[in-house]
Structures are given as structure tokens and as C-alpha cells.
Amino acid sequence: MSIFLNAGVDEAGRGPLVGSVFAAAVILPAQYDLPGLTDSKKLSEKKRDALAAAVKAQALAWCVASAGVDEIAELNILHATMLAMRRAVQGLAVRPHKVWIDGNRVPRDLGVAAEAVVKGDSKIIEISAASVLAKTARDAEMYALAERYPQYGFDKHKGYGTAAHLAALQQFGVLAEHRCDFAPVRNLLAQGRLFE
């Protein structure tokens, strides 16, 4: 008897001014033990981290992929997100029969049947699992960046355009890891405000 395998896909990091956009794809087994798993935005960081480890341990297959700042600048954030999602699906060690994508768009050329589900990270457990993996991977990138550039506060605002982040950009300038096509960064680049 063949088992019909669904993969869930979600992204993290479309809105921030710095760093990569991440996507994850997850195929869960018929039986799993992931209490409290839901949309990653509704979970504490500690709970997300614990669930990410549990998902990786229990999933039939999982893959986290990203698109970097150069690809975001070249393609725009929407198409870079679609690229990261495609990479995540294609990186799965097990081929799914169908892919559920959080949101209202399906990446092209997935090579497998796919359907977009608005607010899918709260409705479909595989998408919830993917949202947790994508978010924890994105956060890990921000913590690594915070170690290199502590004055920007990436560990606190995770790269979003908060008042603290914008003030740091004004004071210290634009890093190579900033997204040059996002307006606050683009405006500072036009003034020659590079990190020194």
C-alpha cells in the first residue's frame, strides 16, 4: 500500500531590511508527537527552538533553504522567496505527492502538485512545522550577524525596520548584508552611508 505524502512549505524573513529570506519544506509521518505546534509567530522563541528540534527528529524529510541579499536585489523579495521555497522542496530527500504552500502564491517549476493556502501555517500541520524551521533558521542568521556587528542589535529586532535598527543604520551605515533595494537602505546608500 502506497502512502500519500504531503509537504508543507513556509518562509521567514520577507520583511526585514537585512539578511537572507528562508524557506523550509517538511514531510511528517502519519504518527508524530509535536504538542503545541502551530504558526511560528504564535510561539515563544524557546518553544520554537524545542519544536524545531522535534520536527527535525520526527519528520520523514525536511529541508531549509534560502535566497541571499544579492538574489533579493536581483529578483526582488517576492521572487527570491519563491526561489527559496523551490530550493526547499527540491532539497527534500523524499519526494512528496503534493505540496501545501503558506500564502496565496505557488512557486513555478516545483515539479510536483502544489496548492497555496492562506494562513496555512495555522491550518495545516506540515506548514506549521515548516514555519518553525524557517523562522529558527532565519533567527540563527540574525544571531550570527549580531555577533559580528553587535552595535546594530540584530539579536533584538531580527533585522526588521524598527526605530532602533533605523537609528543604527543612520549612525553606523549600511552593511553588505543589508538589502540594498529596500527603501530605508536604498536611501542611505544614495547618501553614501556605508559601514566603515
C-alpha positions in Angstrom: 0.0 0.0 0.0 1.5 3.4 -1.0 1.3 6.3 1.4 0.3 9.7 0.1 2.9 12.2 1.2 2.2 15.9 1.7 4.9 18.5 2.3 4.3 21.8 4.0 6.3 24.9 2.9 6.6 28.3 4.6 9.0 31.2 4.6 10.6 33.6 7.1 12.2 36.9 6.6 10.4 38.7 3.8 10.0 42.0 5.6 13.4 42.7 7.3 16.0 45.1 5.9 18.9 42.7 6.3 19.9 39.1 5.6 18.5 36.2 3.6 15.0 35.1 3.2 14.5 31.5 4.3 12.1 28.7 3.4 11.5 25.3 4.8 9.7 22.2 3.5 8.6 19.4 5.8 7.0 15.9 5.3 5.7 14.5 8.5 4.9 10.8 9.2 1.4 9.6 9.8 2.2 9.4 13.5 4.1 12.3 15.2 4.4 13.8 18.7 4.6 17.6 18.3 2.4 19.1 21.0 1.7 22.8 20.7 2.9 23.0 17.1 1.3 26.0 15.3 2.3 29.1 13.3 5.8 30.0 14.5 4.8 33.6 15.1 2.4 32.4 17.9 5.2 30.6 19.7 7.8 31.8 22.2 11.4 31.5 21.0 12.1 28.7 23.5 9.1 26.7 22.3 10.1 27.3 18.7 13.6 26.0 19.3 12.3 22.9 21.0 9.7 22.2 18.3 12.3 22.7 15.6 14.5 20.0 17.1 11.4 17.7 17.4 10.3 18.3 13.8 13.8 17.5 12.5 13.9 14.3 14.6 10.5 13.1 13.6 10.0 14.3 10.0 10.2 11.8 7.1 12.1 14.6 5.3 12.9 18.3 5.8 14.9 20.9 4.1 15.7 24.5 4.9 16.9 26.7 2.0 17.5 30.4 1.5 18.0 33.2 -1.0 20.6 35.7 -0.2 20.8 39.5 -0.4 22.3 39.5 -3.9 19.4 37.3 -5.1 16.8 39.5 -3.3 18.3 42.6 -5.1 18.4 40.8 -8.5 15.0 39.2 -8.3 13.0 41.3 -5.8 11.9 39.9 -2.4 8.8 38.0 -3.8 10.7 36.1 -6.4 13.6 35.5 -4.1 11.1 34.0 -1.6 9.7 31.8 -4.4 13.3 30.7 -5.2 14.0 29.8 -1.6 10.7 27.8 -1.4 11.6 25.9 -4.7 15.1 25.1 -3.3 13.5 23.8 -0.1 11.1 21.5 -1.9 13.8 20.3 -4.3 16.1 19.6 -1.4 13.8 17.1 0.3 15.2 13.6 0.4 11.7 12.1 -0.1 9.6 13.3 -3.0 6.1 14.5 -1.9 3.0 13.8 -3.8 1.6 17.2 -3.0 3.0 20.5 -1.6 1.0 22.9 0.6 2.4 26.4 0.4 1.6 29.1 3.0 0.2 32.2 1.4 -1.5 32.9 -1.9 1.2 32.1 -4.4 2.8 28.9 -5.6 6.4 28.9 -6.9 6.8 28.0 -10.5 8.6 24.8 -11.7 8.2 22.8 -8.4 7.8 19.6 -10.4 5.0 18.4 -8.0 1.4 19.3 -7.5 1.1 22.3 -5.2 -1.6 24.5 -3.6 -1.4 27.8 -1.8 -3.2 28.1 1.5 -3.8 31.5 3.0 -3.0 31.4 6.7 -1.9 27.8 6.1 0.6 28.0 9.0 -2.3 27.9 11.4 -4.4 25.3 9.4 -2.0 22.6 8.1 0.4 20.9 10.5 3.1 20.4 7.8 3.1 24.1 7.1 3.3 24.9 10.8 6.3 22.6 11.0 7.9 24.4 8.0 7.2 27.8 9.6 9.1 26.8 12.7 12.1 25.5 10.8 12.3 28.6 8.5 11.9 31.0 11.5 14.6 29.4 13.6 17.0 29.3 10.7 16.4 32.9 10.0 16.9 33.8 13.6 20.1 31.9 13.7 21.4 34.0 10.9 20.5 37.1 12.8 22.3 35.9 15.9 25.4 35.2 13.9 25.2 38.7 12.4 24.7 40.2 15.9 28.0 38.6 17.0 29.8 40.3 14.1 28.1 43.6 14.4 26.7 44.0 17.9 26.1 47.7 17.5 23.1 47.0 15.2 21.1 45.0 17.7 20.1 42.2 15.2 19.6 39.8 18.1 16.8 42.0 19.4 14.9 43.3 16.3 15.9 40.4 13.9 16.6 42.8 11.1 13.1 44.4 10.9 12.9 48.2 10.3 12.4 49.1 14.0 13.3 52.6 15.3 16.4 51.0 16.9 17.5 49.4 13.6 17.0 52.6 11.6 18.9 54.6 14.2 21.8 52.1 14.0 21.7 52.4 10.2 21.9 56.2 10.4 24.8 56.0 12.9 26.9 53.2 11.6 26.0 52.9 7.9 24.8 50.1 5.6 26.4 46.7 5.8 26.9 44.4 2.8 24.3 42.1 4.4 21.6 44.8 4.2 19.0 44.6 1.4 20.0 47.4 -0.9 16.7 47.5 -2.7 14.6 48.1 0.4 13.8 51.8 0.7 15.5 52.8 4.1 18.7 51.1 3.0 18.5 52.4 -0.6 18.0 56.0 0.7 21.1 55.7 2.9 23.2 54.2 0.1 22.2 57.1 -2.1 23.8 59.3 0.6 27.0 57.2 0.6 26.3 55.9 4.1 28.3 52.7 4.1 29.6 50.8 7.2 33.3 51.6 7.8 
